[in-house]
Amino acid sequence: MRPIRLLILLLAIAIAVALAMVRPLQGRAQGKPIHSKPKHTTLQPLRRRHQPPHRSAKKHHVRRSRHVLGHRIVSYARHFLGTRYSYGGSSPGTGFDCSGLVRYVYGHFGISLPHSSFADLWRGRRVARRWLRPGDLVFFAGASHVGIYAGGGHVIDAPHSGAVVRVSTMSGWYGSSYYGARRFQG
């Protein structure tokens, strides 16, 4: 029974190849030149049959709006640069600690976070360091410190007593103590 199936398959392939070879010759039989171009050609992108054209545009718009949210988070966090560090602080008036700053900024965008960098680490979606986007939370020193990734290897954070909310580079201590990242928007 197997040889018959193989023979039928080979016959089907041979017929398909023969039809493919005959089709280009039909133009020559009708007296049309082979290399002629149609007068009006418009190149249109290939689309998948099951996906309507508006859907891909919508998907791009959603992806873009997610990126926009991250930039809005960073922009809002920059308003607090220079605000003094205060252990347990969670407002611009009293000062911020690292998780208080993150909680306050994200809360402005309707994202509720606990006032703990350790608890923040278990929220959102894990992100590899090479895929960081502005607005992602970045954790350092075993998640004992958290900041907001600002893009370009920079982080906005409230680092320690005696300091203020600032933009730091993710090198030196930040580079060597990097622990992980989480994404809350898209």
Contact map, one row per residue, 1 for C-alpha under 8 A:
111110000000000000000000000000000000000000000000000000000000000000000000000000000000000000000000000000000000000000000000000000000000000000000000000000000000000000000000000000000000000000
111111000000000000000000000000000000000000000000000000000000000000000000000000000000000000000000000000000000000000000000000000000000000000000000000000000000000000000000000000000000000000
111111100000000000000000000000000000000000000000000000000000000000000000000000000000000000000000000000000000000000000000000000000000000000000000000000000000000000000000000000000000000000
111111110000000000000000000000000000000000000000000000000000000000000000000000000000000000000000000000000000000000000000000000000000000000000000000000000000000000000000000000000000000000
111111111000000000000000000000000000000000000000000000000000000000000000000000000000000000000000000000000000000000000000000000000000000000000000000000000000000000000000000000000000000000
011111111100000000000000000000000000000000000000000000000000000000000000000000000000000000000000000000000000000000000000000000000000000000000000000000000000000000000000000000000000000000
001111111110000000000000000000000000000000000000000000000000000000000000000000000000000000000000000000000000000000000000000000000000000000000000000000000000000000000000000000000000000000
000111111111000000000000000000000000000000000000000000000000000000000000000000000000000000000000000000000000000000000000000000000000000000000000000000000000000000000000000000000000000000
000011111111100000000000000000000000000000000000000000000000000000000000000000000000000000000000000000000000000000000000000000000000000000000000000000000000000000000000000000000000000000
000001111111110000000000000000000000000000000000000000000000000000000000000000000000000000000000000000000000000000000000000000000000000000000000000000000000000000000000000000000000000000
000000111111111000000000000000000000000000000000000000000000000000000000000000000000000000000000000000000000000000000000000000000000000000000000000000000000000000000000000000000000000000
000000011111111100000000000000000000000000000000000000000000000000000000000000000000000000000000000000000000000000000000000000000000000000000000000000000000000000000000000000000000000000
000000001111111110000000000000000000000000000000000000000000000000000000000000000000000000000000000000000000000000000000000000000000000000000000000000000000000000000000000000000000000000
000000000111111111000000000000000000000000000000000000000000000000000000000000000000000000000000000000000000000000000000000000000000000000000000000000000000000000000000000000000000000000
000000000011111111100000000000000000000000000000000000000000000000000000000000000000000000000000000000000000000000000000000000000000000000000000000000000000000000000000000000000000000000
000000000001111111110000000000000000000000000000000000000000000000000000000000000000000000000000000000000000000000000000000000000000000000000000000000000000000000000000000000000000000000
000000000000111111111000000000000000000000000000000000000000000000000000000000000000000000000000000000000000000000000000000000000000000000000000000000000000000000000000000000000000000000
000000000000011111111100000000000000000000000000000000000000000000000000000000000000000000000000000000000000000000000000000000000000000000000000000000000000000000000000000000000000000000
000000000000001111111110000000000000000000000000000000000000000000000000000000000000000000000000000000000000000000000000000000000000000000000000000000000000000000000000000000000000000000
000000000000000111111111000000000000000000000000000000000000000000000000000000000000000000000000000000000000000000000000000000000000000000000000000000000000000000000000000000000000000000
000000000000000011111111100000000000000000000000000000000000000000000000000000000000000000000000000000000000000000000000000000000000000000000000000000000000000000000000000000000000000000
000000000000000001111111110000000000000000000000000000000000000000000000000000000000000000000000000000000000000000000000000000000000000000000000000000000000000000000000000000000000000000
000000000000000000111111111000000000000000000000000000000000000000000000000000000000000000000000000000000000000000000000000000000000000000000000000000000000000000000000000000000000000000
000000000000000000011111111100000000000000000000000000000000000000000000000000000000000000000000000000000000000000000000000000000000000000000000000000000000000000000000000000000000000000
000000000000000000001111111110000000000000000000000000000000000000000000000000000000000000000000000000000000000000000000000000000000000000000000000000000000000000000000000000000000000000
000000000000000000000111111111000000000000000000000000000000000000000000000000000000000000000000000000000000000000000000000000000000000000000000000000000000000000000000000000000000000000
000000000000000000000011111111111100000000000000000000000000000000000000000000000000000000000000000000000000000000000000000000000000000000000000000000000000000000000000000000000000000000
000000000000000000000001111111111100000000000000000000000000000000000000000000000000000000000000000000000000000000000000000000000000000000000000000000000000000000000000000000000000000000
000000000000000000000000111111110000000000000000000000000000000000000000000000000000000000000000000000000000000000000000000000000000000000000000000000000000000000000000000000000000000000
000000000000000000000000011111110000000000000000000000000000000000000000000000000000000000000000000000000000000000000000000000000000000000000000000000000000000000000000000000000000000000
000000000000000000000000001111111000000000000000000000000000000000000000000000000000000000000000000000000000000000000000000000000000000000000000000000000000000000000000000000000000000000
000000000000000000000000001111111101000000000000000000000000000000000000000000000000000000000000000000000000000000000000000000000000000000000000000000000000000000000000000000000000000000
000000000000000000000000001100111111000000000000000000000000000000000000000000000000000000000000000000000000000000000000000000000000000000000000000000000000000000000000000000000000000000
000000000000000000000000001100011111000000000000000000000000000000000000000000000000000000000000000000000000000000000000000000000000000000000000000000000000000000000000000000000000000000
000000000000000000000000000000001111100000000000000000000000000000000000000000000000000000000000000000000000000000000000000000000000000000000000000000000000000000000000000000000000000000
000000000000000000000000000000011111110000000000000000000000000000000000000000000000000000000000000000000000000000000000000000000000000000000000000000000000000000000000000000000000000000
000000000000000000000000000000000011111000000000000000000000000000000000000000000000000000000000000000000000000000000000000000000000000000000000000000000000000000000000000000000000000000
000000000000000000000000000000000001111110000000000000000000000000000000000000000000000000000000000000000000000000000000000000000000000000000000000000000000000000000000000000000000000000
000000000000000000000000000000000000111110000000000000000000000000000000000000000000000000000000000000000000000000000000000000000000000000000000000000000000000000000000000000000000000000
000000000000000000000000000000000000011111000000000000000000000000000000000000000000000000000000000000000000000000000000000000000000000000000000000000000000000000000000000000000000000000
000000000000000000000000000000000000011111100000000000000000000000000000000000000000000000000000000000000000000000000000000000000000000000000000000000000000000000000000000000000000000000
000000000000000000000000000000000000000111110000000000000000000000000000000000000000000000000000000000000000000000000000000000000000000000000000000000000000000000000000000000000000000000
000000000000000000000000000000000000000011111000000000000000000000000000000000000000000000000000000000000000000000000000000000000000000000000000000000000000000000000000000000000000000000
000000000000000000000000000000000000000001111100000000000000000000000000000000000000000000000000000000000000000000000000000000000000000000000000000000000000000000000000000000000000000000
000000000000000000000000000000000000000000111110000000000000000000000000000000000000000000000000000000000000000000000000000000000000000000000000000000000000000000000000000000000000000000
000000000000000000000000000000000000000000011111000000000000000000000000000000000000000000000000000000000000000000000000000000000000000000000000000000000000000000000000000000000000000000
000000000000000000000000000000000000000000001111101010000000000000000000000000000000000000000000000000000000000000000000000000000000000000000000000000000000000000000000000000000000000000
000000000000000000000000000000000000000000000111111100000000000000000000000000000000000000000000000000000000000000000000000000000000000000000000000000000000000000000000000000000000000000
000000000000000000000000000000000000000000000011111100000000000000000000000000000000000000000000000000000000000000000000000000000000000000000000000000000000000000000000000000000000000000
000000000000000000000000000000000000000000000001111100000000000000000000000000000000000000000000000000000000000000000000000000000000000000000000000000000000000000000000000000000000000000
000000000000000000000000000000000000000000000011111110110000000000000000000000000000000000000000000000000000000000000000000000000000000000000000000000000000000000000000000000000000000000
000000000000000000000000000000000000000000000001111111110000000000000000000000000000000000000000000000000000000000000000000000000000000000000000000000000000000000000000000000000000000000
000000000000000000000000000000000000000000000010001111111000000000000000000000000000000000000000000000000000000000000000000000000000000000000000000000000000000000000000000000000000000000
000000000000000000000000000000000000000000000000000111111100000000000000000000000000000000000000000000000000000000000000000000000000000000000000000000000000000000000000000000000000000000
000000000000000000000000000000000000000000000000001111111110000000000000000000000000000000000000000000000000000000000000000000000000000000000000000000000000000000000000000000000000000000
000000000000000000000000000000000000000000000000001111111111000000000000000000000000000000000000000000000000000000000000000000000000000000000000000000000000000000000000000000000000000000
000000000000000000000000000000000000000000000000000011111111100000000000000000000000000000000000000000000000000000000000000000000000000000000000000000000000000000000000000000000000000000
000000000000000000000000000000000000000000000000000001111111110000000000000000000000000000000000000000000000000000000000000000000000000000000000000000000000000000000000000000000000000000
000000000000000000000000000000000000000000000000000000111111111000000000000000000000000000000000000000000000000000000000000000000000000000000000000000000000000000000000000000000000000000
000000000000000000000000000000000000000000000000000000011111111100000000000000000000000000000000000000000000000000000000000000000000000000000000000000000000000000000000000000000000000000
000000000000000000000000000000000000000000000000000000001111111110000000000000000000000000000000000000000000000000000000000000000000000000000000000000000000000000000000000000000000000000
000000000000000000000000000000000000000000000000000000000111111111000000000000000000000000000000000000000000000000000000000000000000000000000000000000000000000000000000000000000000000000
000000000000000000000000000000000000000000000000000000000011111111100000000000000000000000000000000000000000000000000000000000000000000000000000000000000000000000000000000000000000000001
000000000000000000000000000000000000000000000000000000000001111111110000000000000000000000000000000000000000000000000000000000000000000000000000000000000000000000000000000000000000000000
000000000000000000000000000000000000000000000000000000000000111111111000000000000000000000000000000000000000000000000000000000000000000000000000000000000000000000000000000000000000000000
000000000000000000000000000000000000000000000000000000000000011111111100000000000000000000000000000000000000000000000000000000000000000000000000000000000000000000000000000000000000000011
000000000000000000000000000000000000000000000000000000000000001111111110000000000000000000000000000000000000000000000000000000000000110000000000000000000000000000000000000000000000000000
000000000000000000000000000000000000000000000000000000000000000111111111000000000000000000000000000000000000000000000000000000000000000000000000000000000000000000000000000000000000000000
000000000000000000000000000000000000000000000000000000000000000011111111100000000000000000000000000000000000000000000000000000000000001000000000000000000000000000000000000000000000000010
000000000000000000000000000000000000000000000000000000000000000001111111110000000000000000000000000000000000000000000000000000000000111100000000000000000000000000000000000000000000000010
000000000000000000000000000000000000000000000000000000000000000000111111111000000000000000000000000000000000000000000000000000000000011000000000000001000000000000000000000000000000000000
000000000000000000000000000000000000000000000000000000000000000000011111111100000000000000000000000000000000000000000000000000000000001000000000000000000000000000000000000000000000000000
000000000000000000000000000000000000000000000000000000000000000000001111111110000000000000000000000000001100100000000000000000000000011000000000000000000000000000000000000000000000000000
000000000000000000000000000000000000000000000000000000000000000000000111111111000000000000000000000000000000000000000000000000000000011000000000000111000001000000000000000000000000000000
000000000000000000000000000000000000000000000000000000000000000000000011111111100000000000000000000000000000000000000000000000000000000000000000000000000000000000000000000000000000000000
000000000000000000000000000000000000000000000000000000000000000000000001111111110000000000000000000000001000000000000000000000000000000000000000000000000000000000000000000000000000000000
000000000000000000000000000000000000000000000000000000000000000000000000111111111000000000000000000000001000000000000000000000000000000000000000000000000001000000000000000000000000000000
000000000000000000000000000000000000000000000000000000000000000000000000011111111000000000000000000000000000000000000000000000000000000000000000000000000001000000000000000000000000000000
000000000000000000000000000000000000000000000000000000000000000000000000001111111000000000000000000000000000000000000000000000000000000000000000000000000000000000000000000000000000000000
000000000000000000000000000000000000000000000000000000000000000000000000000111111110000000010000000000000000000000000000000000000000000000000000000000000000000000001000000000000000000000
000000000000000000000000000000000000000000000000000000000000000000000000000011111110000000000000000000000000000000000000000000000000000000000000000000000000000000011110000000000000000000
000000000000000000000000000000000000000000000000000000000000000000000000000000011111000000000000000000000000000000000000000000000000000000000000000000000000000000011100000000000000000000
000000000000000000000000000000000000000000000000000000000000000000000000000000011111100000010011000000000000000000000000000000000000000000000000000000000000000000011000000000000000000000
000000000000000000000000000000000000000000000000000000000000000000000000000000000111110000000011000000000000000000000000000000000000000000000000000000000000010001111000000000000000000000
000000000000000000000000000000000000000000000000000000000000000000000000000000000011111010000011100000000000000000000000000000000000000000000000000000000000011111111000000000000000000000
000000000000000000000000000000000000000000000000000000000000000000000000000000000001111110000111100000000000000000000000000000000000000000000000000000000000000010000000000000000000000000
000000000000000000000000000000000000000000000000000000000000000000000000000000000000111110000001100000000000000000000000000000000000000000000000000000000000000010000000000000000000000000
000000000000000000000000000000000000000000000000000000000000000000000000000000000000011111000001100100000000000000000000000000000000000000000000000000000000000000000000000000000000000000
000000000000000000000000000000000000000000000000000000000000000000000000000000000000111111100111100110000000000000000000000000000000000000000000000000000000000000000000000000000000000000
000000000000000000000000000000000000000000000000000000000000000000000000000000000000000111110111101110110000000000000000000000000000000000000000000000000000000000000000000000000000000000
000000000000000000000000000000000000000000000000000000000000000000000000000000000000000011111111000110010000000000000000000000000000000000000000000000000000000000000000000000000000000000
000000000000000000000000000000000000000000000000000000000000000000000000000000010010000001111111000000000000000000000000000000000000000000000000000000000000000000000000000000000000000000
000000000000000000000000000000000000000000000000000000000000000000000000000000000000000000111110000000000000000000000000000000000000000000000000000000000000000000000000000000000000000000
000000000000000000000000000000000000000000000000000000000000000000000000000000000000010011111111000000000000000000000000000000000000000000000000000000000000000000000000000000000000000000
000000000000000000000000000000000000000000000000000000000000000000000000000000000011110011111111100000000000000000000000000000000000000000000000000000000000000000000000000000000000000000
000000000000000000000000000000000000000000000000000000000000000000000000000000000011111111110111111110000000000000000000000000000000000000000000000000000000010000001000000000000000000000
000000000000000000000000000000000000000000000000000000000000000000000000000000000000111111000011111110000000000000000000000000000000000000000000000000000000011100000000000000000000000000
000000000000000000000000000000000000000000000000000000000000000000000000000000000000000000000001111111000000000000001000000000000000000000000000111000000000111000000000000000000000000000
000000000000000000000000000000000000000000000000000000000000000000000000000000000000000001000001111111100000000001111000000000000000000000000000111000000000000000000000000000000000000000
000000000000000000000000000000000000000000000000000000000000000000000000000000000000000111100001111111110000000000110000000000000000000000000000000000000000000000000000000000000000000000
000000000000000000000000000000000000000000000000000000000000000000000000000000000000000011100001111111111000000000000000000000000000000000000000000000000000110000000000000000000000000000
000000000000000000000000000000000000000000000000000000000000000000000000000000000000000000000000011111111100000010000000000000000000000000000000011100000000000000000000000000000000000000
000000000000000000000000000000000000000000000000000000000000000000000000000000000000000001000000001111111110000111100000000000000000000000000000000000000000000000000000000000000000000000
000000000000000000000000000000000000000000000000000000000000000000000000000000000000000001100000000111111111000000000000000000000000000000000000000000000000000000000000000000000000000000
000000000000000000000000000000000000000000000000000000000000000000000000100110000000000000000000000011111111100000000000000000000000000000000000000000000000000000000000000000000000000000
000000000000000000000000000000000000000000000000000000000000000000000000100000000000000000000000000001111111111110000000000000000000000000000000000000000000000000000000000000000000000000
000000000000000000000000000000000000000000000000000000000000000000000000000000000000000000000000000000111111111110000000000000000000000000000000000000000000000000000000000000000000000000
000000000000000000000000000000000000000000000000000000000000000000000000000000000000000000000000000000011111111000000000000000000000000000000000000000000000000000000000000000000000000000
000000000000000000000000000000000000000000000000000000000000000000000000100000000000000000000000000000001111111000000000000000000000000000000000000000000000000000000000000000000000000000
000000000000000000000000000000000000000000000000000000000000000000000000000000000000000000000000000000000111111100000000000000000000000000000000000000000000000000000000000000000000000000
000000000000000000000000000000000000000000000000000000000000000000000000000000000000000000000000000000000111111110000000000000000000000000000000000000000000000000000000000000000000000100
000000000000000000000000000000000000000000000000000000000000000000000000000000000000000000000000000000100110011111000000000000000000000000000000000000000000000000000000000000000000000000
000000000000000000000000000000000000000000000000000000000000000000000000000000000000000000000000000001100110001111100001000000000000000000000000000000000000000000000000000000000000000000
000000000000000000000000000000000000000000000000000000000000000000000000000000000000000000000000001000100000000111111011000000000000000000000000000000000000000000000000000000000000000000
000000000000000000000000000000000000000000000000000000000000000000000000000000000000000000000000001100100000000011111011000000000000000000000000000000000000000000000000000000000000000000
000000000000000000000000000000000000000000000000000000000000000000000000000000000000000000000000001100000000000001111111000000000000000000000000000000000000000000000000000000000000000000
000000000000000000000000000000000000000000000000000000000000000000000000000000000000000000000000011000000000000001111111100000000000000000100011110000000000000000000000000000000000000000
000000000000000000000000000000000000000000000000000000000000000000000000000000000000000000000000000000000000000000011111110000000000000000000011000000000000000000000000000000000000000000
000000000000000000000000000000000000000000000000000000000000000000000000000000000000000000000000000000000000000001111111111000000000000000000000000000000000000000000000000000000000000000
000000000000000000000000000000000000000000000000000000000000000000000000000000000000000000000000000000000000000011111111111000000000000000000000000000000000000000000000000000000000000000
000000000000000000000000000000000000000000000000000000000000000000000000000000000000000000000000000000000000000000001111111100000000000000100010000000000000000000000000000000000000110000
000000000000000000000000000000000000000000000000000000000000000000000000000000000000000000000000000000000000000000000111111100000000000000000000000000000000000000000000000000000000000000
000000000000000000000000000000000000000000000000000000000000000000000000000000000000000000000000000000000000000000000011111110000000000000000000000000000000000000000000000000000000010100
000000000000000000000000000000000000000000000000000000000000000000000000000000000000000000000000000000000000000000000000111111000000000000000000000000000000000000000000000000000000011100
000000000000000000000000000000000000000000000000000000000000000000000000000000000000000000000000000000000000000000000000001111100000000000000000000000000000000000000000000000000000011100
000000000000000000000000000000000000000000000000000000000000000000000000000000000000000000000000000000000000000000000000000111110000000000000000000000000000000000000000000000000001111000
000000000000000000000000000000000000000000000000000000000000000000000000000000000000000000000000000000000000000000000000000011111011000000000000000000000000000000000000000000000001111000
000000000000000000000000000000000000000000000000000000000000000000000000000000000000000000000000000000000000000000000000000001111111000000000000000000000000000000000000000000000001100000
000000000000000000000000000000000000000000000000000000000000000000000000000000000000000000000000000000000000000000000000000000111111000000000000000000000000000000000000000000000001100000
000000000000000000000000000000000000000000000000000000000000000000000000000000000000000000000000000000000000000000000000000000011111000000000000000000000000000000000000000000000000000000
000000000000000000000000000000000000000000000000000000000000000000000000000000000000000000000000000000000000000000000000000000111111100000000000000000000000000000000000000000000000000000
000000000000000000000000000000000000000000000000000000000000000000000000000000000000000000000000000000000000000000000000000000111111110100000000000010100000000000000000000000000000100000
000000000000000000000000000000000000000000000000000000000000000000100100000000000000000000000000000000000000000000000000000000000011111100000000000011100000000000000000000000000000000000
000000000000000000000000000000000000000000000000000000000000000000100110110000000000000000000000000000000000000000000000000000000001111100000000000111100000000000000000000000000000000000
000000000000000000000000000000000000000000000000000000000000000000001111110000000000000000000000000000000000000000000000000000000000111110000000000111000000000000000000000000000000001000
000000000000000000000000000000000000000000000000000000000000000000000100000000000000000000000000000000000000000000000000000000000001111111000000000110000000000000000000000000000000111100
000000000000000000000000000000000000000000000000000000000000000000000000000000000000000000000000000000000000000000000000000000000000001111100000011110000000000000000000000000000000111000
000000000000000000000000000000000000000000000000000000000000000000000000000000000000000000000000000000000000000000000000000000000000000111110000011110000010000000000000000000000111110000
000000000000000000000000000000000000000000000000000000000000000000000000000000000000000000000000000000000000000000001000100000000000000011111111111000000000000000000000000000000111100000
000000000000000000000000000000000000000000000000000000000000000000000000000000000000000000000000000000000000000000000000000000000000000001111111110000000000000000000000000001001111000000
000000000000000000000000000000000000000000000000000000000000000000000000000000000000000000000000000000000000000000000000000000000000000000111111100000000000000000000000000000001110000000
000000000000000000000000000000000000000000000000000000000000000000000000000000000000000000000000000000000000000000000000000000000000000000111111100000000000000000000000000000001110000000
000000000000000000000000000000000000000000000000000000000000000000000000000000000000000000000000000000000000000000001100100000000000000000111111110000000000000000000000000000000011000000
000000000000000000000000000000000000000000000000000000000000000000000000000000000000000000000000000000000000000000001100000000000000000000111111110000000000000000000000000000000000000000
000000000000000000000000000000000000000000000000000000000000000000000000000000000000000000000000011000000000000000001000000000000000000000111111111000000000001000000000000000000000000000
000000000000000000000000000000000000000000000000000000000000000000000000000000000000000000000000011001000000000000001000000000000000000011110011111100000000100000000000000000000000000000
000000000000000000000000000000000000000000000000000000000000000000000000000000000000000000000000011001000000000000000000000000000000000011100000111110000011110000000000000000000000000000
000000000000000000000000000000000000000000000000000000000000000000000000010000000000000000000000000001000000000000000000000000000000011111000000011111000011100000000000000000000000000000
000000000000000000000000000000000000000000000000000000000000000000000000010000000000000000000000000000000000000000000000000000000001111111000000001111101111000000000000000000000000000000
000000000000000000000000000000000000000000000000000000000000000000000010010000000000000000000000000000000000000000000000000000000000111000000000000111111111000000000000000000000000000000
000000000000000000000000000000000000000000000000000000000000000000000000000000000000000000000000000000000000000000000000000000000001110000000000000011111110000000000000000000000000000000
000000000000000000000000000000000000000000000000000000000000000000000000000000000000000000000000000000000000000000000000000000000000000000000000000001111100000000000000000000000000000000
000000000000000000000000000000000000000000000000000000000000000000000000000000000000000000000000000000000000000000000000000000000000000000000000000011111110000000000000111000000000000000
000000000000000000000000000000000000000000000000000000000000000000000000000000000000000000000000000000000000000000000000000000000000000000000000000011111111000000000011110000000000000000
000000000000000000000000000000000000000000000000000000000000000000000000000000000000000000000000000000000000000000000000000000000000000001000000001111101111100000000011110000000000000000
000000000000000000000000000000000000000000000000000000000000000000000000010011000000000000000000000000000000000000000000000000000000000000000000001111000111110000001111000000000000000000
000000000000000000000000000000000000000000000000000000000000000000000000000000000000000000000000010010000000000000000000000000000000000000000000011100000011111000001111000000000000000000
000000000000000000000000000000000000000000000000000000000000000000000000000000000001100000000001110010000000000000000000000000000000000000000000001000000001111100111100000000000000000000
000000000000000000000000000000000000000000000000000000000000000000000000000000000000100000000000110000000000000000000000000000000000000000000000100000000000111110111100000000000000000000
000000000000000000000000000000000000000000000000000000000000000000000000000000000000100000000000100000000000000000000000000000000000000000000000000000000000011111110000000000000000000000
000000000000000000000000000000000000000000000000000000000000000000000000000000000000111000000000000000000000000000000000000000000000000000000000000000000000001111100000000000000000000000
000000000000000000000000000000000000000000000000000000000000000000000000000000000001100000000000000000000000000000000000000000000000000000000000000000000000000111110000000000000000000000
000000000000000000000000000000000000000000000000000000000000000000000000000000000001100000000000000000000000000000000000000000000000000000000000000000000000011111111000000000000000000000
000000000000000000000000000000000000000000000000000000000000000000000000000000001111100000000000000000000000000000000000000000000000000000000000000000000000011101111100000000000000000000
000000000000000000000000000000000000000000000000000000000000000000000000000000011111100000000001000000000000000000000000000000000000000000000000000000000001111000111110000000000000000000
000000000000000000000000000000000000000000000000000000000000000000000000000000001100000000000000000000000000000000000000000000000000000000000000000000000001111000011111000000000000000000
000000000000000000000000000000000000000000000000000000000000000000000000000000001000000000000000000000000000000000000000000000000000000000000000000000000111100000001111100000000000000000
000000000000000000000000000000000000000000000000000000000000000000000000000000000000000000000000000000000000000000000000000000000000000000000000000000000111100000000111110000000000000000
000000000000000000000000000000000000000000000000000000000000000000000000000000000000000000000000000000000000000000000000000000000000000000000000000000001110000000000011111001000000000000
000000000000000000000000000000000000000000000000000000000000000000000000000000000000000000000000000000000000000000000000000000000000000000000000000000001110000000000001111111100000000000
000000000000000000000000000000000000000000000000000000000000000000000000000000000000000000000000000000000000000000000000000000000000000000000000000000001000000000000000111111110000000000
000000000000000000000000000000000000000000000000000000000000000000000000000000000000000000000000000000000000000000000000000000000000000000000000000000000000000000000000011111110000000000
000000000000000000000000000000000000000000000000000000000000000000000000000000000000000000000000000000000000000000000000000000000000000000000000000000000000000000000000011111111000000000
000000000000000000000000000000000000000000000000000000000000000000000000000000000000000000000000000000000000000000000000000000000000000000010000000000000000000000000000111111111100000000
000000000000000000000000000000000000000000000000000000000000000000000000000000000000000000000000000000000000000000000000000000000000000000000000000000000000000000000000011111111100000000
000000000000000000000000000000000000000000000000000000000000000000000000000000000000000000000000000000000000000000000000000000000000000000000000000000000000000000000000001111111100000000
000000000000000000000000000000000000000000000000000000000000000000000000000000000000000000000000000000000000000000000000000000000000000000011100000000000000000000000000000011111110000000
000000000000000000000000000000000000000000000000000000000000000000000000000000000000000000000000000000000000000000000000000000000000000001111100000000000000000000000000000001111111000000
000000000000000000000000000000000000000000000000000000000000000000000000000000000000000000000000000000000000000000000000000000000000000001111110000000000000000000000000000000001111100000
000000000000000000000000000000000000000000000000000000000000000000000000000000000000000000000000000000000000000000000000000001111000000001110010000000000000000000000000000000000111110000
000000000000000000000000000000000000000000000000000000000000000000000000000000000000000000000000000000000000000000000000100001111001000111100000000000000000000000000000000000000011111000
000000000000000000000000000000000000000000000000000000000000000000000000000000000000000000000000000000000000000000000000101111100000000111000000000000000000000000000000000000000001111100
000000000000000000000000000000000000000000000000000000000000000000000000000000000000000000000000000000000000000000000000000111100000001110000000000000000000000000000000000000000000111111
000000000000000000000000000000000000000000000000000000000000000000000000000000000000000000000000000000000000001000000000001110000000000100000000000000000000000000000000000000000000011111
000000000000000000000000000000000000000000000000000000000000000001001100000000000000000000000000000000000000000000000000000000000000000000000000000000000000000000000000000000000000001111
000000000000000000000000000000000000000000000000000000000000001001000000000000000000000000000000000000000000000000000000000000000000000000000000000000000000000000000000000000000000001111
